Amino acid sequence: MKSIIKNIAGFICIIIGLISCENINDVHEEYLKWGEEIYTGVVDSLEAYPGNERIKFTWMINADPRITKTVIYWNDGEDSAVVEVNRTQSGIMRMETSLNLPENSYIFKFVTKDDEGHKSLNVEKTADIYGSRYVSTLRNREIRTIVAQEGNSVKLTWSSIESETLLYTMITYTDNTEPFNPKTIEKKVENDMSETVLLNLKAGDEFTVVSVYQPLGSLDTFEASATVYHVPIAE
């Protein structure tokens, strides 16, 4: 590489003629300095797993023994976190860390560094961290019909699923099999279920519906605000 740069410098010296070879050699030395800048190894296989006002990262660092830390930057570099590298053996090393951050969309930049001030090129990862604003957008699975039946039972007919992130729906109601000892029942409704029958309810009783969501890759699940229904009178 150095010989190529020297040849280029000599060629420029002959062609231009107005610049002394001494000056050209100065230029040549400057190019060599650029070419010899030292970088540490970049992070690899970077993954982000956002959650409820938190996020988890996993990544790999190569076998470069000089790497002593990974620095994570966000908010245009105004905020950062340092993850120390504690090698127990040589070779590629898996790293992970978690950050607690408010709900927002972020661009994270990962840079490895050594103890002499050398650093790697950055690797970016975009992620959305969830919170109350996200929860406010969630909707419970819709009930198409509520029909009171004989024997104090209620038949619910469900609408189809509208979101791929909806995991399941929970119904909470009061079982009055023993009138003086009513019991709170929680019933899980899977997405492939189109009907649900609730037993031993009284006309006018309340039951609540809560759908549970999990965005792709999220660490956490999220519940929509409960919808309250009342048991109708059997016709």
Secondary structure, DSSP 8 states (H G I E B T S, - for coil): -HHHHHHHHHHHHHHH-SS-HHHHHHHHHHHHHHHT--B----EEEEEEE-BS-EEEEEEE-S-TT--EEEEEETTTTEEEEEE---SSSS-EEEEEEE---SEEEEEEEEEE-TTS-B---EEEEEEEB-HHHHTT-----EEEEEEETTTEEEEEE-----TTEEEEEEEEEE-SSTTS-EEEEEEEETT--EEEE-S--TT-EEEEEEEE--TT-SS-EE---EEEE-----
